[in-house]
């Protein structure tokens, strides 16, 4: 059995590797033979934020590069990072960065990462 901080280090690595592959907390809990509830509590204790919120933030941050460096439409980018709908991606993006993905693409502003 892994120690809690080694486990969390592995979880963070898995999240980074799975950003474009639809990673979620249930999948991670199953991989490490933990209950999803226990993994969520452990993650929140260590990082002071939910694992779902962290995954969403990482997906949104990864999508910034696609918005600036590709001509892909926003729906394709949303689907690539596991958002089921363009609207859910747009809403999450606006909550995270204070502007819509379309406005970000047009303005090329520097965004504040949390």
C-alpha positions, 0 to 999 in steps of 0.5 A: 500500500502506498503512503498517502503522499506517494499516492497523491503524487501518483494521482497527480501524475495520472491526472496530468497524463489523462487530461485529454482522455476523460479522467475522473475521480472514480477511475483514479479511486478504482486504480488505487483500490480506494473508495472514491469518497476516501480519495476525495477526502484525502485529496481535499485534505492535502490540497485544500480543493476538490479533486473534481475541481482540480481536474476541471482546472487542469483541463481548462488550462490545457485547453488554452494552448489549443485556443491560441495555437489552433483553428479548431472550433470551440466545440471540438476543443470542449469535446477533446477535454471531456466537456460534453457540451460547448456550453458547459465548457464555456461556463466553466471557462468563464468561471475559471478565467473571467471570460469566454473561450471565444473572447480569450481567443480574440484578445489573446489576454494573459489569464490568471491561473489558480 
